[in-house]
Amino acid sequence: MSRDWATHPTLTHLDAPAQIDVVLVNGDPNPNRPDLPHYGAGEASMKPVIAAVANAIFDATGVRLRRVPFRKERVLAALNAAKA
């Protein structure tokens, strides 16, 4: 019931199960609604993508960003702080 990202609980590696099985549902799970579009397939990839982007920024600039979202202002502030 979090209202923002700052208080949203985040799983750590210790909290994660040893294996995660992913099932992609084509449209609504109700077989009487095949007209609905695909949904629900992107959530599992969000945290690894964010980490990959953060690592790419670090590789390119030498600056570590540890808070998302990576808005232009935040990236520029981190780059300027690293120069100081």
N, C-alpha and C positions, 0 to 999 in steps of 0.2 A: 504494500500500500504506500510505496514511496511517492513523494510529490515532485522530486527532482533527482538529478543524477548524483548529487553530492551525498544523499542519504540512501541511495539505491544499493542494496547489498550485492556485492560482486563475488562470484565463486573464485577461489584460488585453485591452484593445482592440487592441493591437498583435499579440497572439497569435491573435486571432479571424480566421476567413476572411472574405472580402468578402461571401459569400453562404452561408446555411445552409438547406438543404432539409430540411423536416420531413415525415416520412411517419407517419401514424397507423395503427396496426395494430389491426384490430377483432378482439379476442380473441387467442388464440395464433396465431403465424404458421404453425403446422402446420394445414393445412386439415382434418385428421382430428379436430381438437379445437375445433369451433365453440362448445362449451358453456362455454368459459372466458370470464371477464369482460374488459372493456377494461382495458388497463394501459399504462404507459409514456408517457403524453401530457403529464404535468405537469412533468417535469424541466427542459425548456427555458425555462419561464416563471419559475422560482424566483428567479434573480438580478434580473431586472427588477422583480419584485414587491417584493422586499426593498428595492431602491433607491427604488421609488415610496412605500413605507410610510415609509422614512427621510425622504424629502423632505416627505411629508405631516406628519410629526411636526415637522420643522423649520419648515414653513409655519405650523403651529398654535402652536408654542411659542417659536420662535427658537433652539432648542437642537438641535445636530447630534449625532446618534447614529451612531457609526462601527463599532460592534461588534454583531453579532447573537448570540443572540436578544434581542429587545427585551422583556425581562421587566420586570415592574412595578418591581422593586427597582432595576434598571439605569436605567430611565427616570426614576424619582424621584431617584436619585443625580445624574443629569445635570442635572435641573431645579434641584435644591438647589445644585449647584456653580455653576450659571449665576447664581444669586441672590447668591452670595458675592462 
